[in-house]
């Protein structure tokens, strides 16, 4: 099994995949009262989607999503790896880890080791067990080749 799989022949239905995330986001956005949106985005006009917002607001939302996703990914990696020493052992550069910890603390107020997202539940034992199962299956498959 190769790690560099080519998914070009197994295309998604669209860049949105099946559109599930977009649908959930649109449904949430549509439930927000206009006056709340006006306050939140300093706009009093009737907006119905992110594309309808001014470019600077769209850029702000996009920047925020990008930064949050990178930091959430780092938080997940931190927890999956079991902290600093294991990230280093996995090949992460110490300076990169320190930089990400600093950004994380600036964004969320605490070290990633002490933080939990109320809306994300990590089942680390399941993740670690699944990883071992995948490795065993890969090892068995390579042994048969």
C-alpha positions, 0 to 999 in steps of 0.5 A: 500500500502506498502513502501517495494514493492518487484520488484523481480518478475517484473524484468528488461530486463537486469541490463541496463533496456532497455539500453536507458541511455547506448545508449545515453552515447555510442552515445555521447562517439562515437561523441567525436573526438579521439584527444579530448579523448586522451587529456581528458584521457591522452591517445593517443590510439583509445578507443571506450568505457569506458571498453577500458580505463585503469583501473585507468581512469575507476575508476576515471570516476566511482568515479566522477559519484558516487560523482556527483550523490550523490551531485545531489541527495542531491541538488534535496532533498534540493530543494524538501524539501525546504531547511535545516529546512525541511530536518531536519523536515523530519528526516535528521541529521543536521550533515549529512546536513552540511557535504553534503553542505560542499561537494556540495560547494567544488564540485560546488563552491556555496551553494546548495540553490544558485546553478542551473544545466544548464542541469536539470530543476526542476519543483518543483510545479509539484513535490509537487503537484504530492506528494500531489496527491499520498498521497491523493490517498494512503489515500483514498486507505487505507480508503477503506481497 
